[in-house]
Amino acid sequence: MLRIPCPHCGERDYTEFRYAGDATKRRPVHGTEDVRAWYEHVFLFTNPKGPHREYWQHVQGCRQWLVLERDTATNTVGRSWLARTGAPS
């Protein structure tokens, strides 16, 4: 079972969260009309094996967006922080 550390609520079961994708992928600039850039952002992605940063939302808790470090090969969970604050030092 995957347990996710929420900065506000503490460690919780993954069923309280919603996975929201790759946290290392940059969105196209707001207001851009480049359809190709949006297509690539939404539909094209890699399936990394190993350490990775992901967006998760704590939908059944504080409703905050988090960045979670997780190893996709072993499903080992690392640090998490609020997405709006940027990476911790």
Gaussian input, Z-matrix of N, CA and C with variables (Angstrom, degrees):
# hf/3-21g

backbone

0 1
 N
 C     1     B1
 C     2     B2     1     A1
 N     3     B3     2     A2     1     D1
 C     4     B4     3     A3     2     D2
 C     5     B5     4     A4     3     D3
 N     6     B6     5     A5     4     D4
 C     7     B7     6     A6     5     D5
 C     8     B8     7     A7     6     D6
 N     9     B9     8     A8     7     D7
 C    10    B10     9     A9     8     D8
 C    11    B11    10    A10     9     D9
 N    12    B12    11    A11    10    D10
 C    13    B13    12    A12    11    D11
 C    14    B14    13    A13    12    D12
 N    15    B15    14    A14    13    D13
 C    16    B16    15    A15    14    D14
 C    17    B17    16    A16    15    D15
 N    18    B18    17    A17    16    D16
 C    19    B19    18    A18    17    D17
 C    20    B20    19    A19    18    D18
 N    21    B21    20    A20    19    D19
 C    22    B22    21    A21    20    D20
 C    23    B23    22    A22    21    D21
 N    24    B24    23    A23    22    D22
 C    25    B25    24    A24    23    D23
 C    26    B26    25    A25    24    D24
 N    27    B27    26    A26    25    D25
 C    28    B28    27    A27    26    D26
 C    29    B29    28    A28    27    D27
 N    30    B30    29    A29    28    D28
 C    31    B31    30    A30    29    D29
 C    32    B32    31    A31    30    D30
 N    33    B33    32    A32    31    D31
 C    34    B34    33    A33    32    D32
 C    35    B35    34    A34    33    D33
 N    36    B36    35    A35    34    D34
 C    37    B37    36    A36    35    D35
 C    38    B38    37    A37    36    D36
 N    39    B39    38    A38    37    D37
 C    40    B40    39    A39    38    D38
 C    41    B41    40    A40    39    D39
 N    42    B42    41    A41    40    D40
 C    43    B43    42    A42    41    D41
 C    44    B44    43    A43    42    D42
 N    45    B45    44    A44    43    D43
 C    46    B46    45    A45    44    D44
 C    47    B47    46    A46    45    D45
 N    48    B48    47    A47    46    D46
 C    49    B49    48    A48    47    D47
 C    50    B50    49    A49    48    D48
 N    51    B51    50    A50    49    D49
 C    52    B52    51    A51    50    D50
 C    53    B53    52    A52    51    D51
 N    54    B54    53    A53    52    D52
 C    55    B55    54    A54    53    D53
 C    56    B56    55    A55    54    D54
 N    57    B57    56    A56    55    D55
 C    58    B58    57    A57    56    D56
 C    59    B59    58    A58    57    D57
 N    60    B60    59    A59    58    D58
 C    61    B61    60    A60    59    D59
 C    62    B62    61    A61    60    D60
 N    63    B63    62    A62    61    D61
 C    64    B64    63    A63    62    D62
 C    65    B65    64    A64    63    D63
 N    66    B66    65    A65    64    D64
 C    67    B67    66    A66    65    D65
 C    68    B68    67    A67    66    D66
 N    69    B69    68    A68    67    D67
 C    70    B70    69    A69    68    D68
 C    71    B71    70    A70    69    D69
 N    72    B72    71    A71    70    D70
 C    73    B73    72    A72    71    D71
 C    74    B74    73    A73    72    D72
 N    75    B75    74    A74    73    D73
 C    76    B76    75    A75    74    D74
 C    77    B77    76    A76    75    D75
 N    78    B78    77    A77    76    D76
 C    79    B79    78    A78    77    D77
 C    80    B80    79    A79    78    D78
 N    81    B81    80    A80    79    D79
 C    82    B82    81    A81    80    D80
 C    83    B83    82    A82    81    D81
 N    84    B84    83    A83    82    D82
 C    85    B85    84    A84    83    D83
 C    86    B86    85    A85    84    D84
 N    87    B87    86    A86    85    D85
 C    88    B88    87    A87    86    D86
 C    89    B89    88    A88    87    D87
 N    90    B90    89    A89    88    D88
 C    91    B91    90    A90    89    D89
 C    92    B92    91    A91    90    D90
 N    93    B93    92    A92    91    D91
 C    94    B94    93    A93    92    D92
 C    95    B95    94    A94    93    D93
 N    96    B96    95    A95    94    D94
 C    97    B97    96    A96    95    D95
 C    98    B98    97    A97    96    D96
 N    99    B99    98    A98    97    D97
 C   100   B100    99    A99    98    D98
 C   101   B101   100   A100    99    D99
 N   102   B102   101   A101   100   D100
 C   103   B103   102   A102   101   D101
 C   104   B104   103   A103   102   D102
 N   105   B105   104   A104   103   D103
 C   106   B106   105   A105   104   D104
 C   107   B107   106   A106   105   D105
 N   108   B108   107   A107   106   D106
 C   109   B109   108   A108   107   D107
 C   110   B110   109   A109   108   D108
 N   111   B111   110   A110   109   D109
 C   112   B112   111   A111   110   D110
 C   113   B113   112   A112   111   D111
 N   114   B114   113   A113   112   D112
 C   115   B115   114   A114   113   D113
 C   116   B116   115   A115   114   D114
 N   117   B117   116   A116   115   D115
 C   118   B118   117   A117   116   D116
 C   119   B119   118   A118   117   D117
 N   120   B120   119   A119   118   D118
 C   121   B121   120   A120   119   D119
 C   122   B122   121   A121   120   D120
 N   123   B123   122   A122   121   D121
 C   124   B124   123   A123   122   D122
 C   125   B125   124   A124   123   D123
 N   126   B126   125   A125   124   D124
 C   127   B127   126   A126   125   D125
 C   128   B128   127   A127   126   D126
 N   129   B129   128   A128   127   D127
 C   130   B130   129   A129   128   D128
 C   131   B131   130   A130   129   D129
 N   132   B132   131   A131   130   D130
 C   133   B133   132   A132   131   D131
 C   134   B134   133   A133   132   D132
 N   135   B135   134   A134   133   D133
 C   136   B136   135   A135   134   D134
 C   137   B137   136   A136   135   D135
 N   138   B138   137   A137   136   D136
 C   139   B139   138   A138   137   D137
 C   140   B140   139   A139   138   D138
 N   141   B141   140   A140   139   D139
 C   142   B142   141   A141   140   D140
 C   143   B143   142   A142   141   D141
 N   144   B144   143   A143   142   D142
 C   145   B145   144   A144   143   D143
 C   146   B146   145   A145   144   D144
 N   147   B147   146   A146   145   D145
 C   148   B148   147   A147   146   D146
 C   149   B149   148   A148   147   D147
 N   150   B150   149   A149   148   D148
 C   151   B151   150   A150   149   D149
 C   152   B152   151   A151   150   D150
 N   153   B153   152   A152   151   D151
 C   154   B154   153   A153   152   D152
 C   155   B155   154   A154   153   D153
 N   156   B156   155   A155   154   D154
 C   157   B157   156   A156   155   D155
 C   158   B158   157   A157   156   D156
 N   159   B159   158   A158   157   D157
 C   160   B160   159   A159   158   D158
 C   161   B161   160   A160   159   D159
 N   162   B162   161   A161   160   D160
 C   163   B163   162   A162   161   D161
 C   164   B164   163   A163   162   D162
 N   165   B165   164   A164   163   D163
 C   166   B166   165   A165   164   D164
 C   167   B167   166   A166   165   D165
 N   168   B168   167   A167   166   D166
 C   169   B169   168   A168   167   D167
 C   170   B170   169   A169   168   D168
 N   171   B171   170   A170   169   D169
 C   172   B172   171   A171   170   D170
 C   173   B173   172   A172   171   D171
 N   174   B174   173   A173   172   D172
 C   175   B175   174   A174   173   D173
 C   176   B176   175   A175   174   D174
 N   177   B177   176   A176   175   D175
 C   178   B178   177   A177   176   D176
 C   179   B179   178   A178   177   D177
 N   180   B180   179   A179   178   D178
 C   181   B181   180   A180   179   D179
 C   182   B182   181   A181   180   D180
 N   183   B183   182   A182   181   D181
 C   184   B184   183   A183   182   D182
 C   185   B185   184   A184   183   D183
 N   186   B186   185   A185   184   D184
 C   187   B187   186   A186   185   D185
 C   188   B188   187   A187   186   D186
 N   189   B189   188   A188   187   D187
 C   190   B190   189   A189   188   D188
 C   191   B191   190   A190   189   D189
 N   192   B192   191   A191   190   D190
 C   193   B193   192   A192   191   D191
 C   194   B194   193   A193   192   D192
 N   195   B195   194   A194   193   D193
 C   196   B196   195   A195   194   D194
 C   197   B197   196   A196   195   D195
 N   198   B198   197   A197   196   D196
 C   199   B199   198   A198   197   D197
 C   200   B200   199   A199   198   D198
 N   201   B201   200   A200   199   D199
 C   202   B202   201   A201   200   D200
 C   203   B203   202   A202   201   D201
 N   204   B204   203   A203   202   D202
 C   205   B205   204   A204   203   D203
 C   206   B206   205   A205   204   D204
 N   207   B207   206   A206   205   D205
 C   208   B208   207   A207   206   D206
 C   209   B209   208   A208   207   D207
 N   210   B210   209   A209   208   D208
 C   211   B211   210   A210   209   D209
 C   212   B212   211   A211   210   D210
 N   213   B213   212   A212   211   D211
 C   214   B214   213   A213   212   D212
 C   215   B215   214   A214   213   D213
 N   216   B216   215   A215   214   D214
 C   217   B217   216   A216   215   D215
 C   218   B218   217   A217   216   D216
 N   219   B219   218   A218   217   D217
 C   220   B220   219   A219   218   D218
 C   221   B221   220   A220   219   D219
 N   222   B222   221   A221   220   D220
 C   223   B223   222   A222   221   D221
 C   224   B224   223   A223   222   D222
 N   225   B225   224   A224   223   D223
 C   226   B226   225   A225   224   D224
 C   227   B227   226   A226   225   D225
 N   228   B228   227   A227   226   D226
 C   229   B229   228   A228   227   D227
 C   230   B230   229   A229   228   D228
 N   231   B231   230   A230   229   D229
 C   232   B232   231   A231   230   D230
 C   233   B233   232   A232   231   D231
 N   234   B234   233   A233   232   D232
 C   235   B235   234   A234   233   D233
 C   236   B236   235   A235   234   D234
 N   237   B237   236   A236   235   D235
 C   238   B238   237   A237   236   D236
 C   239   B239   238   A238   237   D237
 N   240   B240   239   A239   238   D238
 C   241   B241   240   A240   239   D239
 C   242   B242   241   A241   240   D240
 N   243   B243   242   A242   241   D241
 C   244   B244   243   A243   242   D242
 C   245   B245   244   A244   243   D243
 N   246   B246   245   A245   244   D244
 C   247   B247   246   A246   245   D245
 C   248   B248   247   A247   246   D246
 N   249   B249   248   A248   247   D247
 C   250   B250   249   A249   248   D248
 C   251   B251   250   A250   249   D249
 N   252   B252   251   A251   250   D250
 C   253   B253   252   A252   251   D251
 C   254   B254   253   A253   252   D252
 N   255   B255   254   A254   253   D253
 C   256   B256   255   A255   254   D254
 C   257   B257   256   A256   255   D255
 N   258   B258   257   A257   256   D256
 C   259   B259   258   A258   257   D257
 C   260   B260   259   A259   258   D258
 N   261   B261   260   A260   259   D259
 C   262   B262   261   A261   260   D260
 C   263   B263   262   A262   261   D261
 N   264   B264   263   A263   262   D262
 C   265   B265   264   A264   263   D263
 C   266   B266   265   A265   264   D264

   B1=1.4518
   B2=1.5268
   B3=1.3032
   B4=1.4570
   B5=1.5275
   B6=1.3170
   B7=1.4678
   B8=1.5241
   B9=1.3273
   B10=1.4611
   B11=1.5265
   B12=1.3497
   B13=1.4603
   B14=1.5337
   B15=1.3110
   B16=1.4661
   B17=1.5306
   B18=1.3415
   B19=1.4683
   B20=1.5267
   B21=1.3355
   B22=1.4639
   B23=1.5270
   B24=1.3223
   B25=1.4700
   B26=1.5266
   B27=1.3153
   B28=1.4567
   B29=1.5268
   B30=1.3113
   B31=1.4632
   B32=1.5225
   B33=1.3382
   B34=1.4630
   B35=1.5240
   B36=1.3287
   B37=1.4492
   B38=1.5359
   B39=1.3245
   B40=1.4548
   B41=1.5326
   B42=1.3348
   B43=1.4689
   B44=1.5331
   B45=1.3395
   B46=1.4645
   B47=1.5257
   B48=1.3243
   B49=1.4582
   B50=1.5221
   B51=1.3278
   B52=1.4622
   B53=1.5240
   B54=1.3318
   B55=1.4636
   B56=1.5188
   B57=1.3384
   B58=1.4617
   B59=1.5212
   B60=1.3177
   B61=1.4647
   B62=1.5102
   B63=1.3144
   B64=1.4605
   B65=1.5293
   B66=1.3154
   B67=1.4680
   B68=1.5239
   B69=1.3242
   B70=1.4657
   B71=1.5155
   B72=1.3115
   B73=1.4622
   B74=1.5294
   B75=1.3292
   B76=1.4682
   B77=1.5264
   B78=1.3261
   B79=1.4724
   B80=1.5200
   B81=1.3273
   B82=1.4711
   B83=1.5303
   B84=1.2983
   B85=1.4572
   B86=1.5284
   B87=1.3324
   B88=1.4646
   B89=1.5300
   B90=1.3074
   B91=1.4530
   B92=1.5192
   B93=1.3318
   B94=1.4635
   B95=1.5191
   B96=1.3083
   B97=1.4571
   B98=1.5234
   B99=1.3158
   B100=1.4577
   B101=1.5330
   B102=1.3113
   B103=1.4593
   B104=1.5233
   B105=1.3137
   B106=1.4763
   B107=1.5299
   B108=1.3280
   B109=1.4665
   B110=1.5215
   B111=1.3346
   B112=1.4615
   B113=1.5208
   B114=1.3218
   B115=1.4674
   B116=1.5260
   B117=1.3270
   B118=1.4647
   B119=1.5204
   B120=1.3260
   B121=1.4661
   B122=1.5269
   B123=1.3132
   B124=1.4622
   B125=1.5290
   B126=1.3215
   B127=1.4550
   B128=1.5266
   B129=1.3126
   B130=1.4622
   B131=1.5217
   B132=1.3095
   B133=1.4538
   B134=1.5214
   B135=1.3061
   B136=1.4580
   B137=1.5146
   B138=1.2967
   B139=1.4595
   B140=1.5270
   B141=1.3423
   B142=1.4640
   B143=1.5247
   B144=1.3033
   B145=1.4593
   B146=1.5192
   B147=1.3169
   B148=1.4552
   B149=1.5225
   B150=1.3353
   B151=1.4646
   B152=1.5270
   B153=1.3117
   B154=1.4614
   B155=1.5305
   B156=1.3265
   B157=1.4759
   B158=1.5171
   B159=1.3328
   B160=1.4614
   B161=1.5246
   B162=1.3402
   B163=1.4551
   B164=1.5284
   B165=1.3240
   B166=1.4657
   B167=1.5196
   B168=1.3299
   B169=1.4603
   B170=1.5234
   B171=1.3199
   B172=1.4637
   B173=1.5331
   B174=1.3198
   B175=1.4664
   B176=1.5266
   B177=1.3195
   B178=1.4711
   B179=1.5217
   B180=1.3050
   B181=1.4621
   B182=1.5094
   B183=1.3165
   B184=1.4658
   B185=1.5281
   B186=1.3416
   B187=1.4700
   B188=1.5224
   B189=1.3197
   B190=1.4559
   B191=1.5261
   B192=1.3394
   B193=1.4501
   B194=1.5207
   B195=1.3338
   B196=1.4580
   B197=1.5165
   B198=1.3205
   B199=1.4600
   B200=1.5212
   B201=1.3194
   B202=1.4581
   B203=1.5153
   B204=1.3280
   B205=1.4600
   B206=1.5189
   B207=1.3444
   B208=1.4618
   B209=1.5225
   B210=1.3262
   B211=1.4585
   B212=1.5224
   B213=1.3210
   B214=1.4609
   B215=1.5244
   B216=1.3173
   B217=1.4630
   B218=1.5309
   B219=1.3331
   B220=1.4689
   B221=1.5248
   B222=1.3385
   B223=1.4589
   B224=1.5316
   B225=1.3169
   B226=1.4630
   B227=1.5211
   B228=1.3297
   B229=1.4636
   B230=1.5216
   B231=1.3262
   B232=1.4641
   B233=1.5183
   B234=1.3160
   B235=1.4705
   B236=1.5169
   B237=1.3199
   B238=1.4560
   B239=1.5200
   B240=1.3402
   B241=1.4616
   B242=1.5163
   B243=1.3154
   B244=1.4583
   B245=1.5213
   B246=1.3105
   B247=1.4656
   B248=1.5243
   B249=1.3173
   B250=1.4670
   B251=1.5314
   B252=1.3380
   B253=1.4627
   B254=1.5087
   B255=1.3160
   B256=1.4602
   B257=1.5196
   B258=1.3181
   B259=1.4687
   B260=1.5321
   B261=1.3255
   B262=1.4724
   B263=1.5251
   B264=1.2946
   B265=1.4675
   B266=1.4986
   A1=108.65
   A2=115.58
   A3=122.23
   A4=109.51
   A5=116.08
   A6=122.44
   A7=107.43
   A8=116.18
   A9=121.86
   A10=109.79
   A11=117.33
   A12=120.06
   A13=111.00
   A14=116.76
   A15=122.13
   A16=107.89
   A17=118.62
   A18=120.34
   A19=113.52
   A20=118.21
   A21=121.67
   A22=112.93
   A23=116.90
   A24=121.53
   A25=114.16
   A26=117.83
   A27=120.32
   A28=110.93
   A29=116.08
   A30=120.99
   A31=111.06
   A32=115.80
   A33=121.96
   A34=110.38
   A35=115.89
   A36=122.15
   A37=109.90
   A38=117.34
   A39=120.88
   A40=113.12
   A41=117.57
   A42=120.20
   A43=112.58
   A44=117.22
   A45=121.03
   A46=111.97
   A47=116.68
   A48=122.01
   A49=111.66
   A50=115.38
   A51=122.27
   A52=107.81
   A53=114.86
   A54=121.15
   A55=108.83
   A56=117.17
   A57=119.75
   A58=113.87
   A59=118.27
   A60=119.55
   A61=115.90
   A62=112.97
   A63=125.16
   A64=111.03
   A65=116.58
   A66=120.74
   A67=112.49
   A68=117.53
   A69=119.65
   A70=111.87
   A71=117.19
   A72=122.60
   A73=109.42
   A74=117.06
   A75=121.55
   A76=111.18
   A77=115.14
   A78=121.05
   A79=110.37
   A80=117.14
   A81=118.74
   A82=109.43
   A83=116.17
   A84=122.05
   A85=109.70
   A86=115.89
   A87=121.19
   A88=110.37
   A89=115.67
   A90=120.77
   A91=114.38
   A92=116.96
   A93=118.30
   A94=110.73
   A95=115.34
   A96=120.58
   A97=110.99
   A98=116.56
   A99=121.70
   A100=108.80
   A101=116.12
   A102=122.30
   A103=110.74
   A104=116.99
   A105=120.99
   A106=110.73
   A107=117.89
   A108=121.50
   A109=110.85
   A110=117.31
   A111=120.44
   A112=111.47
   A113=117.04
   A114=121.03
   A115=110.10
   A116=116.56
   A117=120.68
   A118=111.39
   A119=117.31
   A120=120.44
   A121=112.01
   A122=117.12
   A123=121.45
   A124=112.97
   A125=117.53
   A126=120.15
   A127=116.18
   A128=119.03
   A129=120.87
   A130=109.95
   A131=116.07
   A132=119.97
   A133=109.60
   A134=114.63
   A135=120.68
   A136=108.40
   A137=115.93
   A138=121.73
   A139=106.31
   A140=116.84
   A141=120.17
   A142=112.79
   A143=114.86
   A144=121.00
   A145=107.26
   A146=116.50
   A147=120.98
   A148=111.14
   A149=117.75
   A150=122.09
   A151=111.38
   A152=115.51
   A153=120.79
   A154=109.30
   A155=116.65
   A156=121.96
   A157=108.46
   A158=115.15
   A159=121.15
   A160=110.68
   A161=116.04
   A162=121.52
   A163=108.83
   A164=116.07
   A165=122.94
   A166=106.94
   A167=117.31
   A168=121.46
   A169=108.49
   A170=116.73
   A171=121.92
   A172=108.19
   A173=116.17
   A174=121.58
   A175=114.05
   A176=117.71
   A177=119.79
   A178=111.65
   A179=115.14
   A180=120.56
   A181=109.13
   A182=116.04
   A183=121.94
   A184=114.13
   A185=118.25
   A186=125.16
   A187=113.66
   A188=117.96
   A189=121.63
   A190=111.62
   A191=115.55
   A192=122.41
   A193=108.61
   A194=116.30
   A195=122.45
   A196=110.72
   A197=115.12
   A198=121.63
   A199=104.75
   A200=115.46
   A201=121.52
   A202=109.39
   A203=116.73
   A204=120.99
   A205=107.16
   A206=115.19
   A207=119.78
   A208=109.11
   A209=116.01
   A210=121.03
   A211=107.04
   A212=116.99
   A213=120.57
   A214=112.66
   A215=118.25
   A216=120.94
   A217=111.28
   A218=116.29
   A219=120.51
   A220=113.22
   A221=116.12
   A222=122.77
   A223=111.97
   A224=116.20
   A225=122.08
   A226=109.24
   A227=116.14
   A228=122.17
   A229=109.51
   A230=115.09
   A231=121.19
   A232=110.86
   A233=115.72
   A234=121.46
   A235=111.67
   A236=115.19
   A237=121.63
   A238=108.03
   A239=115.10
   A240=120.63
   A241=108.20
   A242=116.14
   A243=120.72
   A244=109.51
   A245=116.65
   A246=121.26
   A247=111.78
   A248=117.39
   A249=120.03
   A250=113.83
   A251=117.73
   A252=120.65
   A253=113.67
   A254=118.63
   A255=120.70
   A256=110.47
   A257=115.67
   A258=121.15
   A259=111.15
   A260=116.61
   A261=120.21
   A262=110.40
   A263=116.03
   A264=119.70
   A265=111.92
   D1=137.39
   D2=-179.83
   D3=-88.12
   D4=126.89
   D5=176.51
   D6=-114.15
   D7=127.86
   D8=-176.28
   D9=-110.78
   D10=127.34
   D11=178.03
   D12=-81.15
   D13=113.44
   D14=177.09
   D15=-91.75
   D16=129.33
   D17=179.58
   D18=-59.54
   D19=-26.85
   D20=-179.41
   D21=-93.48
   D22=-42.06
   D23=-168.95
   D24=-105.34
   D25=-7.02
   D26=-176.87
   D27=86.80
   D28=-168.89
   D29=-177.61
   D30=-72.48
   D31=129.83
   D32=-177.54
   D33=-136.09
   D34=161.39
   D35=177.30
   D36=-68.52
   D37=145.84
   D38=-176.86
   D39=-62.62
   D40=-20.30
   D41=-179.60
   D42=-67.08
   D43=-14.45
   D44=176.62
   D45=-82.31
   D46=-7.40
   D47=-173.34
   D48=-115.32
   D49=161.16
   D50=173.13
   D51=-120.81
   D52=125.76
   D53=176.96
   D54=-71.06
   D55=138.41
   D56=-175.99
   D57=-131.89
   D58=14.44
   D59=171.94
   D60=105.50
   D61=-173.25
   D62=-175.05
   D63=-70.90
   D64=122.89
   D65=-179.37
   D66=-86.31
   D67=-4.52
   D68=179.28
   D69=-95.78
   D70=-12.12
   D71=-178.17
   D72=-81.63
   D73=130.39
   D74=-178.17
   D75=-92.04
   D76=133.59
   D77=176.40
   D78=-70.01
   D79=149.95
   D80=171.18
   D81=-61.63
   D82=156.79
   D83=-178.59
   D84=-59.78
   D85=136.46
   D86=179.98
   D87=-56.24
   D88=132.24
   D89=178.55
   D90=90.19
   D91=-4.47
   D92=179.95
   D93=-68.76
   D94=143.37
   D95=178.39
   D96=-105.44
   D97=14.09
   D98=179.31
   D99=-74.64
   D100=97.39
   D101=-176.30
   D102=-61.54
   D103=-38.53
   D104=-179.93
   D105=-61.76
   D106=-41.68
   D107=179.33
   D108=-62.83
   D109=-42.38
   D110=178.52
   D111=-68.67
   D112=-39.44
   D113=176.96
   D114=-58.21
   D115=-49.12
   D116=-179.47
   D117=-63.39
   D118=-38.51
   D119=-179.42
   D120=-66.70
   D121=-42.22
   D122=-174.66
   D123=-83.01
   D124=-42.37
   D125=-168.76
   D126=-106.36
   D127=-21.66
   D128=-178.18
   D129=-104.72
   D130=125.95
   D131=179.67
   D132=-154.86
   D133=161.06
   D134=176.28
   D135=-98.64
   D136=162.54
   D137=176.85
   D138=-115.94
   D139=84.78
   D140=-172.64
   D141=-68.35
   D142=148.08
   D143=173.73
   D144=-114.77
   D145=121.30
   D146=-178.87
   D147=117.87
   D148=-159.91
   D149=-177.64
   D150=-60.62
   D151=137.50
   D152=-174.12
   D153=-156.31
   D154=152.48
   D155=174.65
   D156=-109.67
   D157=132.85
   D158=-175.32
   D159=-131.91
   D160=151.20
   D161=171.72
   D162=-88.47
   D163=136.53
   D164=173.38
   D165=-137.80
   D166=147.62
   D167=174.00
   D168=-116.66
   D169=132.85
   D170=179.40
   D171=-83.82
   D172=79.61
   D173=-172.66
   D174=-71.48
   D175=-27.04
   D176=179.89
   D177=-106.67
   D178=25.72
   D179=178.48
   D180=-141.40
   D181=-118.95
   D182=-175.10
   D183=-79.37
   D184=-6.37
   D185=178.97
   D186=68.67
   D187=10.17
   D188=-178.84
   D189=-78.72
   D190=151.40
   D191=173.33
   D192=-88.90
   D193=133.50
   D194=-178.14
   D195=-121.74
   D196=156.62
   D197=165.40
   D198=-109.05
   D199=128.22
   D200=-177.03
   D201=-120.20
   D202=132.23
   D203=172.23
   D204=-90.10
   D205=123.84
   D206=-178.08
   D207=-142.67
   D208=140.30
   D209=174.52
   D210=-89.68
   D211=113.82
   D212=-175.85
   D213=-73.00
   D214=-17.95
   D215=178.88
   D216=-78.53
   D217=-38.40
   D218=-176.51
   D219=-109.89
   D220=-8.61
   D221=-176.41
   D222=63.06
   D223=26.59
   D224=177.26
   D225=-82.35
   D226=129.98
   D227=-178.43
   D228=-94.78
   D229=136.87
   D230=177.21
   D231=-109.43
   D232=-135.56
   D233=-178.38
   D234=-75.20
   D235=160.42
   D236=170.49
   D237=-141.61
   D238=153.63
   D239=177.51
   D240=-152.91
   D241=164.79
   D242=178.62
   D243=-66.58
   D244=132.94
   D245=-177.21
   D246=-62.01
   D247=-34.17
   D248=-176.68
   D249=-71.79
   D250=-17.40
   D251=-177.31
   D252=-92.05
   D253=-11.95
   D254=-176.73
   D255=82.28
   D256=174.07
   D257=-176.34
   D258=-66.46
   D259=140.74
   D260=176.83
   D261=-71.11
   D262=155.25
   D263=179.43
   D264=-82.53

